[in-house]
């Protein structure tokens, strides 16, 4: 949690430009609200008419990437769109990069983002709590000796380390029963479920 804000804070501390690509509108809107008074930050998602290229940091959804490229051309940046002067000195971050793989079948933009990662001269950082290592291996093969691809695994060594983990495929209707079962256990349990609305509904139902 807080990875995107951490990137923004890092870029601002080092006075560095950055393009942060995020998977959905809610993240971009959240950052727009948080940094609404900061002229160095521009958030782009569907429905935003103006892209401020004077801003040092641009936070955009994946699906707005084509629009970003079109605006770059209109703004006067010509030549190879992946290696022109706009990108130089600007770090690129792809948040939740595993979605480039998971959602590639129905989001054609994912292939273009991969092309950006391979072709741009700028440093690119891919972030995910559920990494696709095969994707990283494929990138390493695609760039050859032109770029160095480094993998960094962050390990949290503290008293909250997970002692054991079980993976179950369950339906929404089964969540309430699962939570009731855990409540009766004499231990602390952390549950991960891939839908915030459904997990909240189930928690509210059991009080």
Secondary structure, 3 states (H helix, E strand, C coil): CCHHHHHHHHHHHCCCEEEEEECCHHHHHHHHHHCCCCCCEEEECCCCCCCCCCCCEEEEEHHHHHHHHHHHHHCCCCCCCCCCCCCCCEEEEECCCCHHHHCCCCCCHHHHHHHHHHHCCCCEEECCCCCCHHHHHHHHHHHCCCCCCCCCCCCCCCCCCCCCCCCCCCCHHHHHHHHHHHHCCCCCCCCCCCCHHHHHHHHHHCC
